[in-house]
Every structure is written in C-alpha cells, then in structure tokens.
Amino acid sequence: MSETTDTQSETETDGDASSGETESLTLVQAVRDGLATEMARDDRVLVMGEDVAENGGVFRATEGLLDEFGEDRVIDTPLAESGIVGTAIGMAAYGLRPVPEIQFMGFIYPAFDQIVSHAARLRTRSRGEFTCPLVIRAPYGGGIRAPEHHSESKEAFFVHEPGLKVVIPSTPYDTKGLLASAIRDPDPVIFLEPKLIYRAFREDVPAGDYTVPLGEAAVRREGSDISVYTWGAMTRPTMEAAENLAGEVDVEVVDLRTLSPMDEETIVESFKKTGRAAVVHEAPKTGGLAGEITATIQEEALLYQEAPIERITGFDVPYPLYALEDYYLPEPERIEDGIRDAVDF
C-alpha cells in the first residue's frame, strides 16, 4: 500500500516504465491495463459500476479484472448512478481509491448532485480533514450510432465546478499514464474516454508503471500559421485536417488532455507564436470550452491576435441520431474550412 499522504498528489512528474517493454494497445485496452497496473500497485484501488465485474463492462474496459483481483475490488453495482458515486465518495473519504464507471456520459446526470455537492466540496467543507480521491470514468462523445443519451459531450459541466479535475485522453499511451495520475491524485477526477476511438488504432504502451502529469497539454504538431486546440476524439480529425492543409497552411495542433486544470501557459505560448487560433470540440457551441479558451487567449495575448478565433464545434441542438450524426460532428473538411477562415481573415 502506498505511503503517500492524502493531501499531496503521488504524481508530480512524468514516470517511465522501468522494464522498457511495451505492448501494442488500443485505447480501451490501455484503460484496462491502467486499471490493472494501479490495482496491483495499490490495494486501496477498486473498480465498481454496472456490469463491470462479470461482464467486464459494456465496452470490456474491465474484462478479466474480477478474476485477477476478486469480488471485493471489482464490484457490480445496482443500476443507480447516484448510489454508485455516493458510495464511492464515502469509500474515498475513508481511505480507499475507488474508480466508479458510468456506462455512458449521458447517464451521469443522476449522479450530478453527488459529484458537485459532495465530491467536489469535501476538501473545502472539511477544511482539509478529508479528501476525495476517486476517479469517475465514463465513455463520452458520439460517432458510434448509439441511441439517445449515449453520445453526450458535456465536459464543460464539470470544468465549471471548482474542486473537480477533468481529463480526456486521445491516445493509448496518454490514457494509461493519465489514468494512473488521476487514480493517485488526492482529489476527484472526471476521466472521460472517447469511445469513438476506443478501438480505432493501436500504439506502443509501456507494460509497466508510468504516469502522464495532469494539467499539461501536448503539442501534437508544430506549426507557425495558426494554433488549433482540441482534445479527445477530435484530435484525430484535427490532425488529419492539418496534414491535408500542409503546404497551404502550417497548422500547430495542441491536444489539451486535461481540461481542468487547463494548461493556459501552453495555450498562450502557442498563440503568441502563430497569432491565429481555432478550437475544435464536439460539444455544442454555446457554453462550450471554446469560449473559455478564446477568453483566456484574449486576456493573456490580445496584442498578438491577428484574426477572430474560430470555433469549430457541435451545434446547439440535441445530439442527433444515426443519419445526421456525421453532419453534427466536426470532420476534417469542416475543420479545414474553419482554419482557412481564420488564416484568410
């Protein structure tokens, strides 16, 4: 069991797997590997949620964990999101490190009161006597032809709440490392997994223990003409758009990875270099994080700005079903058009 105190994160810097061995994993396999690695490392870590034990989760992110760690640490719960998260908060307050799974982000709303009224406030309410080290995992986003409530992208709800950290990986390597950091963090983390790319590609992932720090963005592509900020499943179409524009526009792509705390330094420094920006996210435009990123840039780097900042986002409508889904999500052509609008202004 770890000896780290409850008031300090166990992950201050990047760690590396000491063995040097890697495995080629999909993003969802990296989730499973990250959970197994942390559960083996720290016996306070447990997994709970609907169908996570016997069935291994709706996307098989917890497959095999029951056999490996037993029913005391891999727990099937009733279909009651408020109860799942409320129970996890109690566990976390008294020394465990629970990782409750919500099957889809659109099912998280019954637990919203527990998250914002209790998990996010426990440290402040108790004047530091208690912390709430839990990680709420949820697949998020569209593109998989799912029914209503299965394709939500409402990360802004949780970024708005002080006391919560919000993490969205876009690669298998980052998924395992960010999940480790989230589990070791002394405060509650909302860990949203882009299910559209759960099995879209593979990447070499260290077989052992490593971390990717929370709160640090990654520059996925260096460029000089425009900075494009994105995260999660939108990173891949943004990168594709940037490559399609090569020779016409030199695009810098910044993958935020952690939305709260947001890496304002990387956002601003990239913008100072290019003077133009676009933000790509699949959430609705109004109240989305593109507005917050735009405000940050204008507060910190207004005199570097050469054009209006483009928001390339989902639309202000309920998430559509099936036939209209491809029109709703930002795809490379729409991202390219937005980039051109900013550059040609």
Salt bridges, closest charged atoms under 4 A:
GLU10 OE1 - ARG41 NH2 2.88
GLU10 OE2 - ARG44 NH2 3.31
GLU10 OE2 - ARG97 NH2 3.65
ASP33 OD2 - LYS176 NZ 2.87
GLU38 OE1 - ARG41 NH1 3.59
GLU38 OE2 - ARG184 NH2 2.78
ASP42 OD2 - ARG44 NH2 2.78
GLU68 OE1 - ARG32 NH2 3.33
GLU101 OE1 - ARG137 NH1 2.79
GLU148 OE2 - HIS149 NE2 3.99
GLU152 OE1 - LYS154 NZ 3.34
GLU161 OE2 - ARG121 NH2 3.85
ASP174 OD2 - ARG220 NH2 2.49
ASP174 OD2 - ARG257 NH1 3.20
ASP185 OD2 - LYS165 NZ 2.80
ASP187 OD1 - ARG123 NE 2.91
GLU193 OE2 - ARG137 NE 2.55
ASP209 OD1 - ARG184 NH2 2.34
GLU222 OE1 - LYS273 NZ 2.98
GLU243 OE2 - ARG221 NE 2.86
GLU248 OE2 - ARG340 NE 2.85
ASP250 OD1 - ARG221 NH1 3.63
GLU252 OE1 - LYS273 NZ 2.48
ASP255 OD2 - ARG220 NH2 2.91
GLU269 OE2 - LYS272 NZ 3.76
GLU306 OE1 - ARG276 NH1 2.97
GLU325 OE1 - ARG145 NH1 3.15
ASP326 OD2 - ARG145 NH2 2.91
GLU336 OE1 - ARG340 NH2 4.00
ASP337 OD1 - ARG340 NH1 3.58
